[in-house]
Amino acid sequence: MKDRVTYGTTVIEYDLEYKSRKTLGIKVHPDKTVKVFAPEETSIEKVREKVHKKSSWILKQQDFFLSFHPITPPRKFVSGETHLYLGKQYRLKLHESSRQMVKLSGGRIHVYIKNKEDKKAIERLLKGWYKQKAEKHFKDLFNELKSLSKSFYEGVPQLTYRWMKKRWGSCDKNGKVHLNLELIKAPKKCIEYVIVHELCHLKYLNHSTAFFELLQKVYPDWRATKDRLERLMV
């Protein structure tokens, strides 16, 4: 069932599930949704009281997940439309051509395509170009930064990347850092921050106080960089 509590001026909505367990648990997911698991006999008043007590923690978890909710209007893939690349705005210029390719030149992203009205084809071509650029920049930055983990992680971190809908990055218990290809549109400094954030998850797979202490130690200006990423990209 769905329920909510009010904390100050903030309304916290959550999904409540009763289970055969002894204690009440709260989980905040990367997309910022909240799930509450309660013992079967727990009254709704007790659940709300517990959630209210944990409200500050819940909001902190939601704030620090590297999730995002794009507010940029859907792209139309027409000449003159702006597209981001490494934090800068470039205007799109479409050219009819038998040879399909994308070039960055003169402050524009030039797309050469057989049919300028085929928006799906233009989108595929652009995404392929972004991925190609991301492969180079992500690898270079990751190779520069992965040594930061030597003081707290014994293994060798690995890098992967893919298109993600609601996360800038993630890290798993096997030592793999996953980056969202969408990050190639952000400034290099912001990409760097996401990499370091995920490297810190090699030691703490959560957003505990210990995690943020480690992040602060290895990347002191993380807050300003995180704010920059969110201002520009969401």
Secondary structure, 3 states (H helix, E strand, C coil): CEEEEEECCEEEEEEEEEECCCCCEEEECCCCCEEEEEECCCCHHHHHHHHHHCHHHHHHHHHHCCECCCCCCCCCCCCCCEEEECCEEEEEEEEECCCCEEEEECCEEEEEECCCCCHHHHHHHHHHHHHHHHHHHHHHHHHHHHHHHHHCCCCCCEEEEECCCCECEEECCCCEEEEEHHHHHCCHHHHHHHHHHHHHCCCCCCCCHHHHHHHHHHCCCHHHHHHHHHHHHC
